[in-house]
Amino acid sequence: MLFTACVLLVNGLFGEHGLTETFRAHRAKAQALRELDQLKRENASLRDMVRRLRNDPATIEAVARGQLGLVREGEILVTIRDTK
């Protein structure tokens, strides 16, 4: 009887649905919730950028200048290179 109780106790602590597995599952859930929160913030930021790119001429110009290297008519683009 004592042996059976010990086996059940060990199984309850370390078995497939035991206490340690429950703690591990709680940690995994907490990590997944943190990642989900980060992804939600990132999505909100991307939605805001899309809105600005559709509606804000200043944002469109900034992206065109910064990422595409475009200049306005009459402007001269000067590129300075480091010779080191």
PyMOL commands that set and color helices and strands:
alter all, ss='L'
color gray80, all
select helices_A, chain A and resi 2-14+19-55+57-66
alter helices_A, ss='H'
color red, helices_A
deselect
rebuild
show_as cartoon
